Amino acid sequence: MASLILIRHGETDYSSESRYCGYSDPPLNKKGIWQVKRLAERLKRLNVDKVYSSDLKRAAKTAKIIFKDKSIEESQDFREINFGIFEGLKYEEIIKKYPKLYRTWLDNPTMVKIPKGEALKDLSKRVRKRLSLILFQHKDGKIVLVTHGGPIRVILCDALKFSLEAFWQIEQNIGALNIIEYSEKSEPHVVKMNDTSHLLIKEKIAL
C-alpha cells in the first residue's frame, strides 16, 4: 500500500491579499515560512521514500524547508491552474471586471475555460497523468507531494469519488496536510484532509 502525503504550500503575499495566484510565482512570505516550519516540526520523524513538488517557488521552497535532507523532484505538471486573466487580481476586482464569468467559475467550474488560462479539465488531465505514473512507480511506502490548492482538490475529488463539479466543495487551507492511502485491492482511503492543527498555536514569526 502506498501512502500519499499531500501538502499545500505556505502563505505568499498574493494569498494574504486574496489575489489569484496560478502560474504567477511569488515566494513564501514571513508568515508562510513560519507555517512551513511548523509543519516541518510536525513531520520531522516521518520517514518518506520520495518527495515531489510543483516547480513554482512557493511549493518548491515549502518542500525544501520540510524535507531539506531529501532529493526533491519538481514538476510543472503539479503547478496550480493557470488563471489567465484572473492572475494577480483580488477577488473583488474580478467580481467587478468579470462578474458573469466569475460567478460561473464558482458555481460551475467544469464549464469554464478562463481566457488566456486553463480549463479545470486541463488541470485535472496533467495532474492525474503524472500522479498515476508516480503511484505506479511507488506501490508501497510513503510519497510526498507539495503542491497547490487546485491540484490537491483534483486528487481529493478522485479519492473521494466526487466529480470535478465538487471542486470548490473541497476545503484546502494554506499549509494544510492531507494523507491518502492507495491499495491495489481497495478504493483510496482518505486518512487526513485539510489538517492544519500544526498551526493552531499563537502565531509568532520565527525565522
Backbone bond lengths (Angstrom), bond angles and torsions (degrees), N, CA, C in turn:
res aa  C-N    CA-C-N  psi(-1)  N-CA   C-N-CA  omega(-1)  CA-C   N-CA-C  phi
1 M - - - 1.462 - - 1.524 110.25 -
2 A 1.321 115.64 138.54 1.470 121.12 178.97 1.524 109.21 -103.91
3 S 1.328 115.60 136.25 1.460 121.38 173.88 1.522 108.42 -106.60
4 L 1.311 116.42 124.90 1.461 121.97 177.80 1.516 108.79 -104.63
5 I 1.339 115.95 117.43 1.459 121.83 175.86 1.515 107.21 -96.78
6 L 1.315 116.06 110.73 1.465 122.94 -177.05 1.527 108.99 -101.10
7 I 1.319 116.99 126.21 1.456 121.29 -177.21 1.523 109.76 -126.01
8 R 1.328 115.68 131.15 1.459 119.39 171.06 1.523 108.48 -91.19
9 H 1.312 116.29 137.82 1.465 123.08 -176.80 1.528 112.37 -58.37
10 G 1.332 116.06 167.37 1.458 121.94 177.06 1.522 112.64 -78.47
11 E 1.320 114.20 179.81 1.470 120.95 -173.70 1.528 112.75 -69.76
12 T 1.331 115.15 147.33 1.463 124.04 170.42 1.526 107.89 -122.03
13 D 1.311 116.91 171.38 1.465 119.30 175.47 1.530 110.62 -63.37
14 Y 1.328 117.01 -31.72 1.467 120.03 177.69 1.533 110.37 -62.47
15 S 1.321 116.69 -49.22 1.463 118.91 -177.43 1.527 111.73 -68.35
16 S 1.336 117.58 -34.25 1.465 119.94 178.86 1.526 111.39 -67.66
17 E 1.343 116.44 -24.46 1.465 121.83 179.94 1.537 111.95 -100.39
18 S 1.333 116.64 8.37 1.474 122.33 -179.35 1.523 111.98 57.35
19 R 1.336 115.72 44.49 1.456 121.53 175.91 1.533 110.03 -100.60
20 Y 1.323 116.03 144.31 1.462 120.16 175.28 1.523 109.06 -70.11
21 C 1.333 114.83 129.22 1.473 120.21 -171.55 1.516 109.69 -136.25
22 G 1.307 117.79 71.28 1.450 121.52 -178.98 1.518 112.12 -80.63
23 Y 1.337 116.27 -90.99 1.461 120.95 177.47 1.525 112.21 -81.88
24 S 1.326 117.36 -8.69 1.471 119.52 174.47 1.521 108.31 -59.85
25 D 1.334 117.13 154.17 1.463 119.16 -167.51 1.528 113.95 -129.90
26 P 1.343 118.26 53.65 1.467 119.12 175.91 1.535 110.82 -73.20
27 P 1.325 117.77 152.57 1.460 120.54 177.63 1.524 111.18 -82.04
28 L 1.310 116.71 171.26 1.456 121.31 170.37 1.526 109.31 -61.16
29 N 1.322 116.78 143.36 1.463 119.02 172.44 1.532 109.12 -93.01
30 K 1.331 117.60 -174.55 1.470 120.27 -176.13 1.528 112.25 -61.10
31 K 1.332 115.00 -42.87 1.466 118.21 178.42 1.523 110.38 -64.90
32 G 1.329 117.13 -39.06 1.458 120.87 178.44 1.517 112.27 -60.67
33 I 1.314 116.57 -41.77 1.466 120.28 177.93 1.522 110.29 -64.60
34 W 1.327 116.63 -41.02 1.471 120.76 176.51 1.525 110.58 -60.07
35 Q 1.333 117.19 -45.01 1.461 121.28 179.56 1.523 111.39 -59.65
36 V 1.315 115.42 -44.81 1.463 120.41 -178.00 1.531 110.62 -66.63
37 K 1.309 116.90 -37.59 1.466 119.46 177.56 1.524 111.72 -66.28
38 R 1.322 117.26 -33.35 1.460 120.53 174.61 1.533 110.17 -63.24
39 L 1.320 116.18 -43.24 1.460 119.56 178.88 1.526 110.80 -68.13
40 A 1.328 116.88 -36.74 1.470 120.47 177.10 1.532 110.63 -60.42
41 E 1.319 116.01 -39.87 1.468 120.21 177.92 1.524 110.31 -63.88
42 R 1.307 116.09 -41.41 1.469 120.42 179.81 1.524 112.26 -63.99
43 L 1.332 116.24 -36.41 1.469 121.04 -174.06 1.526 114.16 -99.38
44 K 1.324 117.10 9.64 1.472 119.60 -170.72 1.525 113.75 -62.70
45 R 1.314 118.35 -24.33 1.468 120.85 179.54 1.528 112.58 -97.99
46 L 1.315 116.47 4.59 1.463 120.78 -178.58 1.528 110.34 -80.46
47 N 1.305 116.02 124.32 1.459 120.96 175.05 1.518 109.37 -92.76
48 V 1.314 116.45 120.85 1.461 120.45 -178.85 1.519 109.71 -120.83
49 D 1.320 114.78 153.74 1.459 120.66 -176.65 1.526 113.07 -92.69
50 K 1.336 116.47 -31.37 1.456 119.61 -177.80 1.520 109.34 -158.17
51 V 1.355 115.13 142.60 1.464 121.04 178.95 1.528 108.94 -119.84
52 Y 1.331 115.11 127.25 1.457 122.44 175.39 1.526 108.62 -117.01
53 S 1.329 115.58 154.39 1.455 119.58 -178.88 1.523 110.73 -152.78
54 S 1.319 115.12 152.29 1.464 120.45 163.17 1.523 107.61 -60.39
55 D 1.331 116.08 152.54 1.465 119.15 -179.66 1.530 112.69 -87.34
56 L 1.332 118.94 -1.61 1.456 120.66 178.05 1.529 110.25 -74.14
57 K 1.325 116.32 148.06 1.467 121.81 -169.81 1.520 113.72 -52.96
58 R 1.326 116.74 -44.94 1.458 119.80 -173.37 1.519 112.31 -64.95
59 A 1.330 117.52 -33.63 1.459 121.04 177.82 1.529 111.25 -82.39
60 A 1.335 115.97 -44.64 1.471 120.09 -178.46 1.528 111.22 -60.77
61 K 1.348 117.33 -41.31 1.463 121.03 179.10 1.520 110.70 -67.29
62 T 1.326 116.90 -39.21 1.470 120.64 176.26 1.521 110.16 -57.54
63 A 1.319 116.22 -46.95 1.467 120.75 -179.84 1.523 111.42 -62.39
64 K 1.329 116.79 -41.49 1.466 120.43 -177.31 1.522 112.68 -68.64
65 I 1.325 117.18 -33.80 1.465 119.99 178.02 1.527 110.83 -70.34
66 I 1.325 116.57 -44.73 1.469 120.13 -175.94 1.518 111.81 -74.84
67 F 1.335 116.21 -40.00 1.472 120.59 -174.30 1.525 110.28 -119.68
68 K 1.327 115.28 54.91 1.462 121.61 -172.72 1.526 113.48 -63.51
69 D 1.318 117.63 -22.32 1.465 120.38 -178.81 1.531 112.84 -98.35
70 K 1.320 116.19 5.93 1.458 120.21 -177.58 1.528 111.25 -109.07
71 S 1.312 115.81 150.99 1.457 120.84 170.02 1.527 108.07 -74.69
72 I 1.324 116.52 132.28 1.456 121.23 -176.24 1.524 109.63 -117.39
73 E 1.313 116.06 126.69 1.459 121.21 178.80 1.526 109.32 -98.52
74 E 1.335 116.47 115.01 1.461 121.30 -178.35 1.529 110.26 -93.98
75 S 1.322 115.38 146.00 1.462 119.89 -177.74 1.520 111.01 -144.88
76 Q 1.338 116.58 136.46 1.453 121.79 173.74 1.530 111.88 -67.07
77 D 1.320 116.98 -22.42 1.463 120.61 -178.58 1.524 112.15 -62.46
78 F 1.327 116.68 -23.82 1.461 120.58 -178.03 1.529 112.63 -101.77
79 R 1.333 116.36 17.78 1.463 119.07 173.19 1.526 110.19 -67.50
80 E 1.335 114.78 160.60 1.455 120.47 171.57 1.526 109.56 -63.31
81 I 1.312 117.08 162.00 1.454 120.61 175.17 1.538 109.61 -60.47
82 N 1.306 116.32 143.65 1.460 121.03 176.30 1.530 108.06 -77.76
83 F 1.333 116.37 112.56 1.457 120.99 -174.97 1.529 113.39 -85.39
84 G 1.330 117.62 3.31 1.461 120.12 173.08 1.518 113.50 52.55
85 I 1.340 116.27 -121.83 1.464 120.56 -175.90 1.531 112.96 -68.89
86 F 1.333 117.77 -11.19 1.464 120.50 175.76 1.532 112.30 -82.80
87 E 1.324 117.88 -16.94 1.465 122.19 -172.57 1.533 111.66 -54.71
88 G 1.324 115.86 128.60 1.455 122.38 174.72 1.516 114.89 81.04
89 L 1.333 117.39 -6.81 1.459 120.40 -178.75 1.530 111.12 -89.87
90 K 1.342 115.67 145.51 1.457 120.58 173.45 1.528 109.31 -74.97
91 Y 1.327 115.55 157.67 1.458 119.71 -178.00 1.533 111.58 -54.14
92 E 1.345 116.10 -46.54 1.467 118.85 -177.19 1.526 112.23 -66.72
93 E 1.338 116.84 -28.25 1.464 120.17 176.70 1.529 110.72 -69.16
94 I 1.333 116.45 -39.24 1.460 120.54 178.79 1.525 110.34 -66.76
95 I 1.321 116.02 -41.22 1.466 120.26 178.86 1.531 110.90 -58.33
96 K 1.329 116.20 -39.91 1.463 120.53 -178.89 1.530 111.99 -73.63
97 K 1.340 116.84 -40.55 1.463 120.25 -174.67 1.522 112.95 -82.91
98 Y 1.329 117.01 -37.52 1.469 121.13 -174.29 1.538 110.20 -133.54
99 P 1.321 119.21 59.95 1.472 120.95 -172.52 1.525 114.78 -59.48
100 K 1.330 118.01 -45.78 1.468 120.36 -178.14 1.522 111.62 -68.73
101 L 1.332 115.76 -45.22 1.465 120.45 179.54 1.523 111.00 -61.22
102 Y 1.327 116.56 -42.88 1.474 120.52 -177.21 1.529 110.66 -68.40
103 R 1.322 116.79 -39.69 1.463 120.13 178.67 1.519 110.73 -62.34
104 T 1.334 116.33 -41.30 1.462 120.18 178.10 1.526 110.67 -66.72
105 W 1.319 117.00 -39.57 1.474 121.73 178.81 1.533 110.90 -59.62
106 L 1.318 116.82 -37.70 1.460 120.14 -179.83 1.532 111.97 -79.43
107 D 1.330 116.94 -37.25 1.465 120.44 -175.01 1.526 113.07 -86.96
108 N 1.326 117.08 -36.11 1.474 121.89 -176.89 1.527 109.48 -138.21
109 P 1.336 118.00 69.17 1.469 120.54 -172.35 1.526 114.82 -60.60
110 T 1.324 117.88 -26.13 1.470 119.46 -179.46 1.527 112.12 -75.42
111 M 1.338 117.18 -10.74 1.466 121.33 -177.42 1.525 112.72 -96.28
112 V 1.330 116.84 3.56 1.467 120.56 -172.66 1.520 111.60 -119.08
113 K 1.327 114.98 134.33 1.469 120.85 164.58 1.520 105.48 -117.51
114 I 1.311 115.82 111.44 1.452 120.23 -176.27 1.525 109.07 -66.40
115 P 1.337 118.45 126.64 1.469 120.60 179.82 1.533 112.20 -52.26
116 K 1.327 114.76 134.36 1.464 123.47 -177.43 1.530 112.45 66.00
117 G 1.328 116.86 12.30 1.457 120.97 -179.70 1.521 111.21 -130.74
118 E 1.329 115.55 -147.87 1.459 122.19 -176.31 1.521 111.21 -116.00
119 A 1.319 115.12 157.97 1.459 121.92 166.12 1.526 107.97 -89.34
120 L 1.318 115.84 158.35 1.457 120.16 179.00 1.527 111.09 -59.64
121 K 1.335 117.14 -34.01 1.464 119.69 178.61 1.528 111.42 -66.11
122 D 1.341 117.68 -29.34 1.471 120.62 176.65 1.524 110.29 -67.34
123 L 1.338 115.46 -44.90 1.468 120.17 176.74 1.519 110.57 -59.83
124 S 1.324 116.58 -49.93 1.463 120.24 -175.75 1.529 111.42 -63.05
125 K 1.325 116.92 -36.68 1.467 120.23 -179.01 1.525 111.63 -62.40
126 R 1.344 116.59 -47.95 1.471 118.16 -177.63 1.526 112.20 -71.67
127 V 1.338 117.34 -35.74 1.466 120.32 179.24 1.516 110.65 -68.49
128 R 1.323 117.28 -46.21 1.469 120.99 -178.64 1.528 111.84 -63.73
129 K 1.319 116.04 -41.46 1.469 119.93 -178.81 1.519 111.16 -62.79
130 R 1.327 116.34 -46.26 1.470 120.19 -178.27 1.517 111.26 -69.79
131 L 1.332 117.37 -41.66 1.458 119.90 -179.47 1.523 111.21 -66.04
132 S 1.312 117.83 -37.97 1.470 120.83 178.15 1.521 111.16 -59.37
133 L 1.321 116.19 -41.34 1.457 120.47 177.96 1.524 111.04 -64.59
134 I 1.326 116.40 -42.83 1.469 120.61 179.84 1.524 111.05 -62.87
135 L 1.322 116.70 -45.12 1.469 120.08 -179.69 1.532 111.05 -66.30
136 F 1.320 117.48 -32.13 1.465 120.76 175.82 1.528 110.66 -66.90
137 Q 1.342 115.97 -37.30 1.462 120.91 -178.91 1.531 112.33 -76.88
138 H 1.333 117.00 -23.87 1.470 121.52 -176.92 1.522 109.18 -127.75
139 K 1.307 116.31 78.57 1.464 119.86 -177.36 1.523 112.00 -79.46
140 D 1.318 115.88 -13.73 1.463 121.68 175.79 1.521 108.34 -135.17
141 G 1.324 116.93 160.60 1.453 120.93 175.79 1.516 113.26 96.75
142 K 1.321 114.11 -172.04 1.466 121.34 -176.68 1.526 110.12 -112.87
143 I 1.324 115.54 127.08 1.463 122.75 179.55 1.522 107.81 -118.16
144 V 1.323 116.03 141.20 1.463 120.87 176.67 1.522 109.06 -113.41
145 L 1.322 116.10 138.28 1.455 121.89 171.42 1.524 108.52 -130.14
146 V 1.337 116.01 117.94 1.462 121.85 177.54 1.524 107.15 -103.43
147 T 1.316 116.00 119.03 1.450 118.83 -172.88 1.527 111.08 -152.04
148 H 1.323 117.11 -147.67 1.459 122.92 -170.06 1.528 110.74 -121.94
149 G 1.328 115.90 171.38 1.452 120.43 -177.54 1.519 113.95 -57.97
150 G 1.336 117.31 -42.76 1.459 120.90 -178.55 1.522 113.51 -61.20
151 P 1.332 118.49 -57.13 1.462 119.55 178.08 1.530 113.37 -57.50
152 I 1.340 116.86 -37.75 1.466 119.47 179.43 1.523 110.45 -65.28
153 R 1.321 117.25 -41.61 1.473 120.04 177.62 1.525 111.57 -61.09
154 V 1.329 116.77 -41.01 1.470 120.28 177.59 1.523 110.52 -60.36
155 I 1.327 116.87 -47.73 1.464 121.61 -178.14 1.521 111.04 -64.33
156 L 1.324 117.40 -41.16 1.464 120.55 179.23 1.527 111.42 -69.54
157 C 1.323 117.73 -38.52 1.466 120.09 175.37 1.525 110.59 -57.07
158 D 1.315 117.05 -44.72 1.461 121.19 179.51 1.531 111.43 -64.51
159 A 1.330 116.21 -44.75 1.468 120.17 -178.09 1.528 111.69 -65.16
160 L 1.327 116.14 -34.34 1.466 121.19 -178.66 1.529 113.14 -89.62
161 K 1.330 116.28 0.28 1.468 122.20 -178.12 1.531 111.95 63.26
162 F 1.335 115.30 34.32 1.453 121.06 173.51 1.524 108.66 -93.41
163 S 1.311 116.95 150.11 1.455 119.85 171.21 1.525 108.35 -77.54
164 L 1.324 115.91 164.55 1.467 119.59 178.82 1.523 112.33 -66.35
165 E 1.318 116.94 -13.24 1.460 119.36 175.68 1.530 111.22 -63.60
166 A 1.331 116.40 -20.12 1.468 121.59 178.79 1.530 112.31 -89.39
167 F 1.318 116.31 9.97 1.471 122.35 -175.12 1.526 112.48 -47.01
168 W 1.327 118.00 -50.39 1.469 121.23 -176.50 1.523 112.78 -79.86
169 Q 1.324 117.85 -5.09 1.468 120.56 176.19 1.523 112.13 -85.04
170 I 1.324 116.15 -8.56 1.463 121.55 176.60 1.531 108.42 -91.29
171 E 1.311 116.54 110.92 1.467 120.76 178.99 1.519 109.29 -78.35
172 Q 1.330 116.31 135.63 1.464 120.28 179.74 1.521 108.76 -148.33
173 N 1.327 115.68 100.79 1.456 121.12 -176.65 1.525 112.03 -85.21
174 I 1.310 114.92 162.26 1.463 121.18 175.77 1.529 109.50 -59.01
175 G 1.336 116.45 134.55 1.463 121.21 177.22 1.513 114.81 74.27
176 A 1.347 117.52 15.78 1.468 120.79 -175.79 1.528 112.47 -78.10
177 L 1.324 114.10 152.73 1.462 123.52 177.57 1.529 108.81 -113.27
178 N 1.331 115.61 134.48 1.466 122.35 176.16 1.527 108.04 -133.22
179 I 1.322 116.67 145.86 1.469 120.26 177.07 1.524 108.72 -134.13
180 I 1.329 115.54 128.42 1.463 121.48 177.50 1.529 107.99 -126.41
181 E 1.321 116.31 133.71 1.461 121.08 176.19 1.526 109.36 -103.78
182 Y 1.333 115.08 132.41 1.462 121.65 -179.18 1.525 109.18 -116.44
183 S 1.321 115.74 124.45 1.458 121.79 177.28 1.517 109.22 -122.56
184 E 1.321 116.69 144.72 1.461 120.47 177.64 1.527 111.41 -70.48
185 K 1.337 117.23 -16.57 1.459 121.02 -174.36 1.532 113.33 -103.18
186 S 1.322 117.27 -5.62 1.464 118.55 -177.81 1.526 110.29 -150.45
187 E 1.317 115.83 173.70 1.456 121.44 179.13 1.536 109.71 -71.43
188 P 1.341 117.41 157.75 1.468 120.01 176.59 1.531 110.99 -57.98
189 H 1.321 115.00 146.18 1.463 121.33 -179.26 1.523 108.90 -120.25
190 V 1.332 116.20 117.85 1.464 120.72 179.22 1.523 108.45 -84.52
191 V 1.337 115.63 112.30 1.469 122.25 -176.40 1.520 111.06 -87.25
192 K 1.328 116.26 -43.55 1.465 122.20 177.07 1.521 108.86 -135.84
193 M 1.333 115.75 145.98 1.451 119.37 178.29 1.532 109.10 -144.67
194 N 1.331 115.14 126.84 1.465 122.02 178.14 1.530 111.95 53.65
195 D 1.321 116.21 44.11 1.465 122.21 -179.22 1.536 109.29 -85.90
196 T 1.319 116.49 114.59 1.472 121.68 178.02 1.523 111.03 -121.78
197 S 1.318 117.04 26.68 1.462 120.70 -177.22 1.526 112.57 -61.63
198 H 1.329 117.25 -23.88 1.468 120.77 178.65 1.525 112.10 -69.33
199 L 1.329 116.84 -13.38 1.465 120.98 -179.47 1.526 112.33 -99.72
200 L 1.326 117.22 -0.76 1.456 120.69 -174.64 1.528 112.19 -86.24
201 I 1.326 114.83 56.45 1.452 121.77 172.83 1.519 106.86 -135.29
202 K 1.324 117.28 169.82 1.452 120.38 179.93 1.521 109.02 -58.87
203 E 1.322 115.66 124.81 1.451 120.23 -174.61 1.522 111.33 -75.78
204 K 1.294 115.91 105.33 1.445 122.33 176.80 1.520 107.67 -124.72
205 I 1.308 117.49 121.13 1.451 121.10 -178.40 1.534 109.04 -70.43
206 A 1.333 115.17 120.23 1.463 120.08 179.87 1.522 107.54 -129.52
207 L 1.289 117.84 106.88 1.471 121.20 -176.96 1.511 111.18 -106.49
